[in-house]
Amino acid sequence: MDVFGVLIGLVLLFGITVLVLAVVGTVKAAKAVARKVEKHEANARRSIETATLKAKTYTKVGPPAQIASVRLKLRTSLDGTRQVLEGGVEQDGQLGEALALLARLDAHAAELDGELRVLEREPDTGRIAAKLPELRERAERITHAAETMRWAAQDRMHRFAEDELSRLSQECESEAGALRHWDADGSGAGGGGAAGAAGGGAAGGASSTGGAARAGLTDGKGRPSAEDLLGLADPLAKLADRLRKPSTGRP
């Protein structure tokens, strides 16, 4: 009975654990989906606002067009810098610090954009004329800071790409030299073979010449001797041999 109760308790505990894990996973998935939806909504809303500002710069005149131009330039500069930094942070971790600075800069830009929107609805043109230069100057400072980081990041990525290309080119040249090493070996072997063949030919020629000289075919100057031409070589040799024999005392 006690064993049966323990088994029931373990089954219930396992079921509760599975249920809790399922609930936790569902909640996390829902939060992730909500974040993605919010991000897409924010991007869509920002795209609509950017398009509206572009339209205002062309359709409005006077202070409203100037305010729209300042807001559009501020927004475009920050968006361009963010795209460059986020695109290169995976290859270069140091760009993460620049992204943190851009987030702080974006907070100032959002505050300034809110003031510009309030000023855009201001009916008093005198107040607009008084406040707009100061707001434009702040926008230019933010824009310049964002552009400075963007240009620095672009130069940094370009420099890294150039260095990597230089190293790769050197490695390719080294590999090409290693692949061509067979040329030197082949020429050396061919030269040795040719030298050996030439040496063998010379030795054969010398051997043939020596044999001809020993056979008495020439007089040492490359021409037949007089005895050879007259057919007296063998009789003269026999006569010389008889003359060299000692005398036996017989007449």
C-alpha positions as CSV (number, residue, x, y, z in Angstrom):
1,M,0.0,0.0,0.0
2,D,2.8,2.4,0.9
3,V,4.6,1.5,-2.4
4,F,1.5,2.2,-4.4
5,G,1.1,5.6,-2.7
6,V,4.7,6.5,-3.5
7,L,4.2,5.6,-7.1
8,I,1.1,7.8,-7.3
9,G,3.0,10.6,-5.7
10,L,5.9,10.3,-8.2
11,V,3.4,10.3,-11.1
12,L,1.6,13.3,-9.8
13,L,5.0,15.1,-9.2
14,F,6.1,14.3,-12.8
15,G,2.8,15.5,-14.2
16,I,3.0,18.8,-12.3
17,T,6.6,19.3,-13.4
18,V,5.7,18.7,-17.1
19,L,2.8,21.1,-16.7
20,V,5.0,23.8,-15.2
21,L,7.6,23.4,-17.9
22,A,4.9,23.7,-20.5
23,V,3.5,26.8,-19.0
24,V,6.9,28.4,-18.7
25,G,7.8,27.5,-22.3
26,T,4.4,28.9,-23.5
27,V,4.9,32.2,-21.6
28,K,8.5,32.6,-23.0
29,A,7.3,31.9,-26.5
30,A,4.4,34.4,-26.1
31,K,6.8,37.0,-24.8
32,A,9.2,36.4,-27.7
33,V,6.4,36.7,-30.2
34,A,5.1,39.9,-28.5
35,R,8.6,41.4,-28.7
36,K,8.8,40.6,-32.4
37,V,5.4,42.0,-33.0
38,E,6.2,45.2,-31.1
39,K,9.5,45.5,-33.0
40,H,7.7,45.1,-36.4
41,E,5.0,47.6,-35.3
42,A,7.7,50.1,-34.2
43,N,9.5,49.7,-37.5
44,A,6.3,50.1,-39.5
45,R,5.3,53.2,-37.5
46,R,8.7,54.7,-37.9
47,S,8.6,54.1,-41.6
48,I,5.3,55.8,-41.9
49,E,6.5,58.7,-39.9
50,T,9.6,59.0,-42.1
51,A,7.5,59.0,-45.2
52,T,5.2,61.6,-43.7
53,L,8.1,63.9,-42.9
54,K,9.4,63.5,-46.5
55,A,6.0,64.5,-47.8
56,K,5.9,67.6,-45.5
57,T,9.3,68.8,-46.7
58,Y,7.9,69.0,-50.2
59,T,4.3,70.0,-49.5
60,K,4.7,72.5,-46.7
61,V,6.3,76.0,-46.7
62,G,7.7,78.2,-44.0
63,P,8.4,77.0,-40.4
64,P,6.4,73.6,-40.8
65,A,8.7,72.6,-43.7
66,Q,11.8,73.7,-41.8
67,I,10.8,71.7,-38.7
68,A,10.0,68.6,-40.8
69,S,13.4,68.9,-42.5
70,V,15.2,69.0,-39.2
71,R,13.3,66.0,-37.9
72,L,13.9,64.0,-41.1
73,K,17.6,64.7,-41.1
74,L,17.9,63.7,-37.4
75,R,16.0,60.5,-37.9
76,T,17.9,59.6,-41.1
77,S,21.3,60.1,-39.5
78,L,20.5,58.0,-36.5
79,D,18.9,55.2,-38.5
80,G,21.9,55.0,-40.9
81,T,24.4,54.9,-38.0
82,R,22.4,52.1,-36.3
83,Q,22.3,50.0,-39.4
84,V,26.1,50.3,-39.9
85,L,26.9,49.4,-36.3
86,E,24.4,46.6,-36.0
87,G,25.6,45.1,-39.2
88,G,29.3,45.0,-38.1
89,V,29.0,44.2,-34.4
90,E,29.0,40.5,-35.0
91,Q,32.5,40.7,-36.7
92,D,33.9,43.4,-34.5
93,G,32.8,43.4,-30.8
94,Q,34.2,46.9,-30.2
95,L,31.3,48.3,-32.1
96,G,29.1,47.3,-29.2
97,E,30.4,50.3,-27.2
98,A,29.5,52.5,-30.1
99,L,26.0,51.0,-30.1
100,A,25.7,51.8,-26.4
101,L,26.7,55.4,-27.1
102,L,24.2,55.5,-30.0
103,A,21.4,54.4,-27.6
104,R,22.2,57.3,-25.3
105,L,22.3,59.7,-28.3
106,D,19.0,58.3,-29.5
107,A,17.4,59.2,-26.2
108,H,18.4,62.8,-26.7
109,A,17.2,62.7,-30.3
110,A,13.8,61.3,-29.1
111,E,13.5,64.1,-26.6
112,L,14.4,66.7,-29.2
113,D,12.0,65.2,-31.7
114,G,9.2,65.5,-29.2
115,E,10.0,69.2,-28.7
116,L,10.0,69.7,-32.5
117,R,6.6,68.0,-32.8
118,V,5.2,70.4,-30.1
119,L,6.7,73.3,-31.9
120,E,5.2,72.1,-35.2
121,R,1.7,72.6,-33.7
122,E,2.5,76.0,-32.2
123,P,0.3,78.6,-33.8
124,D,2.5,81.6,-32.8
125,T,5.0,82.1,-35.6
126,G,7.0,84.4,-33.5
127,R,7.7,81.7,-30.9
128,I,8.5,79.2,-33.7
129,A,11.1,81.7,-35.1
130,A,12.6,82.1,-31.6
131,K,12.8,78.4,-30.7
132,L,13.7,76.8,-34.0
133,P,17.3,78.0,-34.2
134,E,18.2,76.5,-30.8
135,L,16.4,73.2,-31.6
136,R,18.2,73.1,-35.0
137,E,21.5,73.6,-33.4
138,R,20.9,70.7,-31.0
139,A,19.8,68.5,-33.9
140,E,23.0,69.3,-35.8
141,R,25.1,68.3,-32.7
142,I,23.3,65.0,-32.4
143,T,23.5,64.4,-36.2
144,H,27.2,65.2,-36.2
145,A,27.9,62.8,-33.4
146,A,26.0,60.0,-35.1
147,E,27.7,60.6,-38.4
148,T,31.1,60.7,-36.7
149,M,30.5,57.2,-35.3
150,R,29.1,55.9,-38.6
151,W,32.1,57.1,-40.6
152,A,34.6,55.8,-38.0
153,A,32.9,52.4,-38.1
154,Q,33.0,52.3,-41.9
155,D,36.7,53.3,-42.0
156,R,37.4,50.6,-39.4
157,M,35.6,47.9,-41.3
158,H,37.3,49.0,-44.5
159,R,40.7,48.9,-42.9
160,F,40.1,45.4,-41.5
161,A,39.0,44.2,-44.9
162,E,42.1,45.6,-46.5
163,D,44.4,43.9,-43.9
164,E,42.6,40.6,-44.4
165,L,42.9,40.9,-48.1
166,S,46.6,41.6,-47.9
167,R,47.2,38.6,-45.6
168,L,45.1,36.4,-48.0
169,S,47.1,37.6,-51.0
170,Q,50.4,36.8,-49.3
171,E,49.1,33.3,-48.4
172,C,48.0,32.7,-52.0
173,E,51.4,33.8,-53.3
174,S,53.2,31.5,-50.9
175,E,51.0,28.6,-51.9
176,A,51.5,29.3,-55.6
177,G,55.3,29.2,-55.0
178,A,55.0,25.9,-53.2
179,L,52.9,24.5,-56.1
180,R,55.6,25.6,-58.6
181,H,58.4,23.8,-56.6
182,W,58.2,20.9,-59.1
183,D,59.6,23.1,-61.8
184,A,63.0,23.4,-60.1
185,D,63.1,19.7,-59.3
186,G,62.2,18.7,-62.8
187,S,64.7,21.0,-64.5
188,G,67.5,19.7,-62.2
189,A,66.6,16.1,-62.9
190,G,66.5,16.8,-66.6
191,G,69.8,18.6,-66.5
192,G,71.4,15.7,-64.7
193,G,69.9,13.2,-67.2
194,A,71.2,15.3,-70.1
195,A,74.6,15.6,-68.5
196,G,74.7,11.8,-67.9
197,A,73.7,11.1,-71.4
198,A,76.4,13.5,-72.8
199,G,79.0,11.9,-70.5
200,G,78.0,8.5,-71.6
201,G,78.2,9.5,-75.3
202,A,81.6,11.1,-74.8
203,A,82.8,8.0,-73.0
204,G,81.5,5.8,-75.8
205,G,83.2,7.9,-78.4
206,A,86.5,7.8,-76.6
207,S,86.2,4.1,-76.2
208,S,85.6,3.6,-79.9
209,T,88.5,5.8,-80.8
210,G,90.8,4.0,-78.5
211,G,89.8,0.7,-80.0
212,A,90.4,1.9,-83.5
213,A,93.8,3.2,-82.5
214,R,94.7,-0.1,-80.9
215,A,93.6,-2.0,-84.0
216,G,96.2,-0.2,-86.1
217,L,93.7,1.3,-88.5
218,T,95.5,4.8,-88.5
219,D,98.9,6.2,-88.0
220,G,97.8,8.3,-85.0
221,K,96.8,11.3,-87.1
222,G,93.5,9.9,-88.3
223,R,95.0,8.7,-91.7
224,P,95.8,5.1,-92.8
225,S,99.5,4.2,-92.7
226,A,101.6,3.3,-95.8
227,E,101.9,-0.4,-94.8
228,D,98.1,-0.6,-94.6
229,L,97.7,0.9,-98.0
230,L,100.4,-1.5,-99.6
231,G,99.1,-4.6,-97.7
232,L,102.5,-5.1,-96.0
233,A,101.4,-4.8,-92.4
234,D,101.2,-8.5,-91.7
235,P,104.5,-9.6,-93.5
236,L,106.5,-6.9,-91.8
237,A,105.1,-7.9,-88.4
238,K,106.1,-11.5,-89.0
239,L,109.6,-10.5,-90.2
240,A,110.1,-8.5,-87.0
241,D,109.1,-11.4,-84.8
242,R,111.6,-13.7,-86.5
243,L,114.4,-11.2,-86.2
244,R,113.7,-10.9,-82.4
245,K,114.1,-14.7,-81.9
246,P,117.5,-15.7,-80.5
247,S,119.8,-17.6,-82.9
248,T,120.1,-21.4,-82.4
249,G,123.5,-21.6,-84.1
250,R,122.3,-23.3,-87.2
251,P,123.1,-21.8,-90.6
